[in-house]
Amino acid sequence: MRRLLAAGLLLASQLLPAAGVVHEYQLDNGLKLIVKEDHRAPVVISQVWYKVGASYEHDGITGVSHVLEHMMFKGTDAHPAGQFSRIISENGGSENAFTSKDYTAYFQKLEKSRLPISFELEADRMRNLNLQDEEFQKEIKVVMEERRLRTEDKPTALTYEQFGATAFISSSVRIPTIGWMNDLENMQLDDLQRWYERWYAPNNAIVVVVGDVEPDEVFKLAKKYFVSLKPEVIMPPKPRIEPPQKGRRDITVRAPAEVPYTIMGYKAPVLATAGERWEPYALEVLANIMDGGDSSRFTRDLVRGSQVASSAGAGYDLYDRQAGLFLLDGTPAGSHSVAELQEALFRQVRQLQDEPVTEAELSRVKTTVVANAVYELDSAFYQAMKIGQLEAVGLDWRLADEYVERINAVTAAQVQAVAKKYLVEEALTVARLDPLPMETGRQPSANSSGGAHGH
Amino acid sequence: MVTSITKSLQGLTAAVLLSWLFVVPAASAMPAIQHWVTDNGVRVYFVAAPELPMVNINVTFAAGSARDDGHAGLANMTSTLLDMGAAGLSADEIASRAESLGAELATGSARDMAWITLRSLSDAAYLQPALKLLADVINRPDFNEKDFARERERTLVAIRRSEQSPATVAEYTFFSSVYGDHPYAPRPGGTIESVSALQLDRIKAFYKRYYVANNAVFSIIGDLDRKAAGQLVEQVIAQLPAGKRAAALQSVPVLTKAQEQRVYHPSTQTHVRMGAPGMHRGDPDYFALYVGNHVLGGGGLVSRLFEEVREKRGLSYSVNSYFSPMEQNGPYLFSLQTRNDQLDESLLVMRETLQDFVEKGPTKKELIASKKNITGGFPLRIASNSSILDYLTVIGFYDLPLDYLEVFNDRVMAVTRQQIIDAFQRRVSPDTMATIIVGGDS
C-alpha cells in the first residue's frame, strides 16, 4: 500500500503540472478571463460565469436567478429570441446553462475556430438582454414544469428541499435553487429586470475557456467583444451568517412513495469560511472514508455487512460560498426501518470519532484522488467547470491544483478531529420520508386490445 | 428570422466564415482504429491515445436482458454479481483492491448487451494488478449464495423505488406495449415477481452460455501501443472459453394499430411516451431517419418539437424525440411531461408536429441547419477517450464498418430532403403508434 501511495505521489507531481497551462487575464472593465490549454482535440469549451445564484436571493423572489437564466435565451435587440441557440446550433455547437446556489453559468462546446461566435453572443446578452413580458409569461410556465419534474413529483427531492429549509433559519443556503412554487407564481418581469441589472456586468463575470487555443489570441478576442461593456457597482450580498444551532432538529415529510428514505446533515465549514485551512480537506477525506466507492465503510458495513441499508451515502462540498452541511443519507434494506438505518449511520459516526481511520483506508482515498486528477483531464468541460466554480465563489482557481497535495497532507488524527468537532448532535438536522400509499392501479386502457402486433 | 441569422453571421470574422467551407474535420483528427480477433474469438478494437497516462477498457457481451428468456432480471443479476465475488476474493476485497489502485471497475447491462469497464492509470504498477482484477471478474465470478441473496433484496428495493418515478413507469409501460412478445418488452431489471423467482443455478448457466469469447467485444483506448494492447487483451481474456456467439434476436413486428394506455400516478405532471419500433444499427435508412429526426425533435434546444411545445406554448420543460437503434429495431420515442390539466393540448401539439413532418419533411433551410449542427459538432463527439471508447464499443458490438467515423459526416451531408420524406413515410406511421400516459388527475 505504501509503495503504491509513494508511486501515486510521484505520478501526481510528474504529470499534473504538465497537463495544461492556465493563463489569467483581466479586462479594464473588470471582466476576468481564464484560459487553459488542452490541445488533445480541435475543440473549445467557452463558459461565462456570473457571481449570482439562489444564495444571493431573499424571501419572495426565490428562484429569480434560475428564471433569469432561462430568460437569457430570449433575445437582445441584435439577436431576437431563439436566435442565440440557432446560431450556436448551426455552428455545430452544443450549449446550455445552469444555476446553483452560488453561481449562474452559460456554456458552449464548439469546434475551436468558432470561439468568436460564442464571445460575440455572450457579450451581447451580458448587458443587452431584452426582457419582454410575452416571452416571460411562457417561460415562467416552463420553469414551473421544471419544478414539478425535479421536485414536486420526486419524494426524495421534496424531502431534501424541506430538510434544507429546516437546517438553516437565517442563512440563504436554505433557499432552493429552483425557487418555491408560490414565489414562481408571483414572479414579475420587473423582478428579473432588476436582478439582471444588478448582477449581469463584466466586473461580476468570469469567462473560462478550455481547449485547443492560444491564450493570448483568446485574450485579444475577449478584448474585442467584451471590452466595451460597462461595469456596474456590485454590492455584495449581506453575509446572513446562520446563528448557532442549539439542538437537534427533526422533520418528517409525508408524500406518496414506495420506499422510505432519510437524510441527515451536520453544520460544517467550507474552505471560504474555515478558520483552519486543513479542516475542509479533512472533512472531504472523512466523506470519502464513509462513501468514496464500493470499498468505503457505508457500502462495506451497512450495505454488504449488516445489510441494514439498501444504499447509503455521505456528501460534503468544500467549495461552497457559505458554510453548509456534512450530509448522510440512505434507504433502508427491505426488512429494516428508517430508525434502524439512522442508528447504524450514527454508530458509523461514533466509530470515526472514537478510533482513527486505518492507514489502508487513508491510502485508498489518496490514491483515488490522484487517479481522479488524471481521469478528469479527459474532459475539457470538467476542467473548465472546476476553474469556474472556484472563481465564482471568490476562491482562487489555483486551489484546484492544490487539491491533491492538500488531501495527501491529511492525517488520520485530523480526520478524527473533524469528526469529533463537527459531527455533533447540537448541529444535526434529520429528515425522514414517510411514504404515503401511491394508490397505483391501472385503469382500463382507452383503445388498446390484444393482437395489436403484426408482422 | 433566418435573414437575421445571416446578418449576424456577417458580423463575424472572415476566418470564421471561411471555416464553414471545411466542416469535415481533417483526417488527422480521426482516431485510427485497429481491429483484430484473438485465437479464442474475441473481437478487439483499439485506439492508441498517448496524451494521458491512463487506459479505458470496455468488455462487452451479447448478454443483455433480451436474452432473459422469460426470466426478467436474469441478465441484470448476472452482471451485478460478477464483481461481488470472484476467484475467491470477496466483494469487499475486489472493491478495496480496485480502489487502492485508483482503478474504476464497474459492470452493467441493458437490453442488447452487458459490459465490464475498467479505467486505470497506465503505469504498470497500477495497470497490471487492475487487469488481474478485471480478468478475475470476467473469467472467475464465484456467484455466492450470500451475495446473490443480498443483491436480490437490493434489486427489489430498486424496483419499488422505480415505481415512484412517473417517467420510469412510462418508459417501462412503453416498452411492454410496443414490444409485446418480443424480448425487448420486459423490464431489464425485472419485476418483483420475476426477481423473487430467480435462481442461482440459472444465473450460473446464463453466465456460462453468454460470457464466452465468441460473444465478446473488447474495446481499448489509452496510453499503450498495439503490441502492449495485444498482450493486455490476452492477459484478460485468454482463459475465456471460445463458446458460441449469441444467435441473432428475432425481428420486431411493426405495430398495426394505434394503442393508448393510461396509468394512474399520484404526480402533479403527466408523462407522455409515444412511439413505435424504429430502426436498428446498420439500418439502410439510418442517416435519413437520424438527420430527419434531428430537425423534428433531436436537436437539443433547436427542433420543431422544442419550438412548438416549449418555446411557443411553455407546455413542457423537456420535449424531444429520438431513435435508439439496437440490434433489432429499437424504439422511435417521443417524450414530454406537463401539468396534468395540460395533457390534451400537449398531446395534440406533439401529434400535429409529427404528422406535419411526416407529410412534408424538413424545409431546405432546416435540413441545412441540422446538417451543419451534426457535421460541425463532429469534433466534439470524439474529443475524449471515454467518448471514443463508446464509439469503439458500438462499432464492434454491432459489426459496423471500421470507417464508420471517417465517413460519418459524408453520409450526413449526402442525405436529401426527398430521402428523409421517403424514409419517414415508409418507417414512421403516426397512425399506428403507442401512446403511454402516466400521471395524476387534473
Interface residues (C-beta under 8 A of the other chain):
Chain A: M1 R3 L4 A7 G8 L11 L15 R40 A41 P42 V43 F73 A78 H79 P80 A81 G82 Q83 S85 R86 I87 S89 E90 N91 G92 G93 S94 E95 N96 K109 L110 E111 K112 S113 R114 P116 I117 E120 Q137 K138 E139 I140 K141 V142 V143 M144 E145 E146 R148 L149 E152 D153 K154 P155 P256 A257 E258 V259 G292 G293 D294 S295 T299 R300 V303 R304 Q307 S310 S311 T331 A333 G334 S335 A360 S363 R364 T367 T368 V370 A371 N372 V374 Y375 L377 D378 S379 A380 M438 E439 T440 G441 R442 Q443 S445 A446 N447 S448 S449 A452 H453 G454 H455
Chain B: M1 S4 I5 S8 L9 G11 L12 T13 A15 V16 S19 V23 P25 A29 E51 L52 P53 M54 A91 D92 I94 A95 S96 A98 E99 S100 L101 G102 A103 E104 R119 S120 L121 D123 A125 Y126 R150 E153 R154 L156 V157 A158 R160 R161 E163 Q164 S165 P166 S177 G180 D181 P253 V254 L255 T256 K257 A258 Q259 E260 Q261 R262 V263 Y264 H265 P266 S267 T268 Q269 G299 G300 L301 V302 E307 R310 E311 K312 R313 G314 L315 S316 Y317 S318 Q337 T338 R339 A369 K372 N373 I374 T375 G376 G377 F378 P379 L380 I382 A383 S384 N385 S386 A434
